[in-house]
Amino acid sequence: MDELELQDPPQKDIAPLIRKAVDENDAAMLAELLDPLPYSEALRELLSLPREDRDKVLNLLPAELAAELIEEAPNEMAVDLVERMEPERAAEILEELDSDIQADVIGEMDEEEAEAILKEMDEEDAADVRRLAAYDDGTAGGLMMSEVFRFTVNQTVGKVLRDLASEDDDFERYRGQHPYITDAEGRPVGVVSLRGLLTAKRSTALSEIMVKPITVTVHTLLTDLEDIFDEHPFLGVPVVDDLGLLVGVVSRSAVADAVLERSESESLKRQGVVGDELRSMPLWLRSRRRLAWLSANIVLNVIAASVISAYEETLAAVIALAVFLPMVSDMSGCSGNQAVGVTMRELSLGLVRPVDAFRVWIKEISVGLINGIALGILIGIVAWIWKGNPALGLVIGAALALNTMLAVSIGGVVPLLLKRLGQDPAAASGPLLTTITDMAGFFFVLSFATLMMPWLL
């Protein structure tokens, strides 16, 4: 076969066609262009447009397609897109989404704008959204969907099979749930497997083939939900309220998405990025968010620079120290970031609490002692061979060893202390660690060099 035939066909640039359709208010053309695309690609095309044109596109597209784009967007961007719509249009689009997604969007909006949209929605759907939005994001209540594939104990296998075979669009929202069986009050008493349905007679009562379900409460934490889905091959778990009534289902995919989102959020916060920043967001909003962190970091770096200023004479006399200063601070910072990462993971899994700070420190200082000595010996030998001065190797090696022990101590313990003080450990640990390891690294190198000056010259 010709080599050219094996290559993927060139992708057609549809951006000019989308802009043309927007300019002409051509709803049919927009749908024809965006509908065949993967939702991620369609969203990329949407976000590449100016904000006013995005609004136009979402108002022109069929509600179902617009809803898919809203669902694909990061939460903060989805909220921004919905907030800019008229309440009637926003309600029409949100009605196409599952209740958990509706609650995520409505829960992040200003109360006045959220209520304006909810008033345009079906009363029952609006009530579900209000209820779901009241739960914390990191709980089963905040992650569940209210659509439940439910039946009562006195119904039969035939009833379930008829519903499974129906063409009701609402059935799509059950996402492959197993049928849950409730008593007369609405408490879950059983769950039926699809295999059990297919092998039983249609006249068989569900109570005869159901098994007792594993349930969680609306207050069950994300970490506990992770454990449940790790231990069991469930696609979903029924959620009950404080009275034991079945109020929703939390799916495996919702938990996996929440875990990924939490991990990404913590990683961004450690790098000084607050919120779900996208480059399609308003320029001044992005600038203001970044400056809030960078401005505070100026003060911290001035403190670190003052250490160097205090040892100007030493640095001028032994200029080779300038080569190794960034090495010591950077390598120590890497060790500290490893400790931060482990503590943040254990915090998220519920394996450590602020009261465990001393135990965590003992474990980290043990690792820091071993790694600090090993790294100190390595960089000391490099400095000795490179500059031909064993005293310089001793200074640099000792400084790195001590700074590594300090860095892992800070990285392991500071997130716990910040958690105890009610601060965000992910957002603050990084800046504190970086500044302190820089300042301490400079201090160790320059103070040791001052003491060893006769052997360095």
Summary of the structure (lengths in Angstrom):
residues: 457
radius of gyration: 29.4
end to end distance: 71.9
largest distance: 97.1
contacts: 1452
relative contact order: 0.07
helix: 68%
strand: 6%
